[in-house]
Amino acid sequence: MRRLQQQIAQGQQVQLPSNGLVNGLPQTSFIKEADIAEYIRQLSVGIEFMQSRGIMHRDLKLSNILLTESNVVKIIDFGLAV
């Protein structure tokens, strides 16, 4: 985690494991900090929407967050949601 924080602080590209949010990208793919910020923004909007509807996901993790080919974040697996 410390290495990741240092890379982001230095404006370097960040390499993430190929699962969940980045599933389908080649393992050598890099995600720019601006793209990560956009994914987090989209995720926050999605969580805020769920809260406004009284939905609690209860199993939010990387493997339940997908990224479409057009870079839209999708939250999936509402099996534990209440």
C-alpha positions in Angstrom: 0.0 0.0 0.0 2.8 2.4 0.8 4.4 1.8 -2.6 1.0 2.6 -4.3 0.7 5.8 -2.3 4.2 6.8 -3.3 3.6 6.1 -7.0 0.4 8.2 -6.9 2.1 11.1 -5.0 4.8 11.1 -7.6 2.4 11.2 -10.5 3.5 7.8 -11.8 1.2 5.4 -13.5 -0.2 2.7 -11.2 -0.2 -1.0 -12.1 -3.1 -2.9 -10.5 -3.8 -6.6 -10.3 -6.1 -7.9 -13.1 -9.3 -8.7 -11.1 -12.6 -7.0 -10.2 -12.5 -3.4 -11.4 -9.7 -4.0 -13.9 -10.8 -7.5 -15.0 -10.2 -8.0 -18.7 -7.2 -5.6 -18.9 -3.9 -7.1 -19.8 -1.8 -7.7 -16.6 0.7 -5.2 -17.8 -1.9 -2.4 -18.2 -1.4 0.8 -16.3 -4.2 3.0 -15.1 -3.6 6.8 -14.8 -4.4 8.6 -11.6 -7.0 10.7 -13.4 -8.8 7.5 -14.5 -8.7 6.1 -11.0 -10.2 9.3 -9.7 -13.0 9.0 -12.3 -13.7 5.4 -11.3 -13.9 6.4 -7.7 -16.2 9.3 -8.5 -18.5 6.9 -10.5 -18.5 4.4 -7.6 -19.4 7.2 -5.1 -22.3 8.3 -7.3 -23.5 4.7 -7.5 -23.3 4.2 -3.7 -25.0 7.5 -3.1 -27.8 6.4 -5.5 -28.2 3.1 -3.6 -28.4 5.0 -0.3 -31.0 7.3 -1.6 -33.1 4.3 -2.5 -32.6 2.7 0.9 -30.3 -0.1 -0.5 -27.3 -1.4 1.4 -25.1 -3.6 -0.7 -23.3 -5.4 2.2 -20.7 -7.1 -0.1 -18.9 -4.2 -1.9 -15.5 -5.4 -2.9 -13.3 -5.2 -6.1 -14.7 -8.4 -7.5 -18.2 -6.9 -7.4 -17.2 -3.7 -9.3 -16.9 -4.0 -13.1 -15.7 -1.6 -15.7 -17.4 -1.6 -19.1 -15.5 -1.1 -22.4 -16.6 2.5 -22.4 -15.1 3.0 -18.9 -18.4 3.0 -17.0 -18.2 1.6 -13.5 -20.9 -1.0 -12.7 -21.7 -2.4 -9.2 -22.9 -6.0 -9.3 -24.0 -8.9 -7.1 -26.7 -7.6 -4.9 -27.3 -11.0 -3.4 -26.7 -9.7 0.2 -28.3 -6.3 -0.3 -31.0 -5.2 2.0 
